[in-house]
Amino acid sequence: MFVKALSDFSRGVALRHVWMHHAYHSIHSKYKRTMLGSLWIAGGVVATSLALAIMIGGIQGQLIQSVLPYIMAGLLCFSLSSYVLNEAPEVYMSAASIIKNHAHPYSYYSFESLSRTFFIFFHNLVAFYLMLALVGSLAIPHWSILIAIPVVYANSFLWGSLAAMLGARFRDMRFLLPFVGQMLFFLTPVFWIPTNMGGWRTALLHFNPFYGLLEIVRSPLLGEAPPAVAWNLSLISLSLGLVFWLIFFGAFRRKIAFWV
Amino acid sequence: MTPLIELKSVDLVYPVYSVRAQSLRNVIANLTVGGKLLRDGSDIIHIQALKQINFSLEENDRLGVIGHNGAGKTTLLKVVAGIYEPTRGSININGNISSMIDVSMGLDPNMTGRENIVHIGKMRGLSTKHILDNMEEIISFSDLGTYIDMPVKIFSSGMQSRLVFAVVTTLNPDILLLDEWLSAGDAAFIDKAKKRIDSLVDKARGLVLASHSTSLIEATCNKLLVLNGGEQVYFGDVNKWDFELAAPKPQLATLIP
């Protein structure tokens, strides 16, 4: 059972030149024949973070120079882990016609969609640093980002495969999971400051893996070392994900072709 | 010598999920009431699509698969291609499978024919260099002319299948699976495709062709598999099967008393 899951994974890795190409191509072709091209991808993040920075900066009494980088980095980093809830449930469903006609390993589809999310992230980093330069808050990233990004990728891959299976087997999940993702966007400190939260609401920090996965990338981006709690949450989430993936992906992957 | 394709007592049970079985509400309701109230909460029908399939192909064998609609031809191809894992039994493949089961698979309607050749080739795990080296041959075989630089969304279904057929048969004809590909394409292309299949036998190490056209199978295949209701009726030499009577030809030994 585990062997099947691992062989699926290694065959997926072997196809990396294919999913890298397709992930890049699907982003590229979406913005074909537009004037600003792929700059449109960054547009959404810039617009949201500007609006939030103006409003939250006012409420929390912060300067735009400090709140804008924080919020923009938050939005970018949250997209890496919220992939599990927002995009992953559709992965097998949208590839149904290929799954039924071609024997790609199932990990291939997760790699492809996840890489698309990460490509967009790296693309948006350019806009992020432009904004930082504009408000004059440039920072050199902390070295731990080099470990954090692979950890977040692995975590999103494992949990994303499980979400994709759930979405294919139980059609309700396709709608339920993105809804949870929307709630978590507000319940996770994407744009609000964790230290402003007190009482029972601190549970939103201590038991929220999305906070950990967000913070281990955001803090280094802003030039600081992430808090220990963020690493703990991330590593717990990663190990649990690995166990669940080995069990459920191993046991049910052969049924995916019948589900979609 | 190890066989190219070997299936040993392969069974495939195909679960069909009803609308109810894919609803989480019904599954949960079913759990809580112990499956009594909403019996159809777990409304999964199992279909035995293949039953006790046994055959093996050697290098350079060309297998024709015949049977009525729903006899399991496409399902069998999908099992050989590795899309469905057999429920019971084992399957051994010694080679790379290149399949043409669904013609439009992997075609991106917004990309041009030329871009799609790279796209389809990459999807089948080939390197860009290998694809580009064979580009001109593919284009000339597909007979699409200047259409090759048009987006595929304006192609007719016959043109699409010509493009895919050209890619699949040019690039890596190791073991080729073809399913009813003759339904699209005009007479001239079908003729050309038949010649291509013949020449492929030299290049490809194996071929599995599901078709209703007995003349095509008699002309191109040396082995035959007859399916009926998911069961294997006959496997053996193509010229030992009587297509008229739909039965094996009587052996000489039985004719002479």
Interface residues (C-beta under 8 A of the other chain):
Chain A: L15 H17 V18 H21 H22 H25 S29 K32 S97 I98 I99 K100 N101 H102 A103 H104 R169 F170 R171 D172 M173 L176 R254 K255 A257 F258 W259
Chain B: Y14 P15 V16 Y17 Q22 S23 L24 R25 V27 K78 A81 G82 I83 Y84 E85 I97 S99 I101 D102 S104 M105 G106 D108 N110 M111 H119 K122 M123 G125 S127 T128
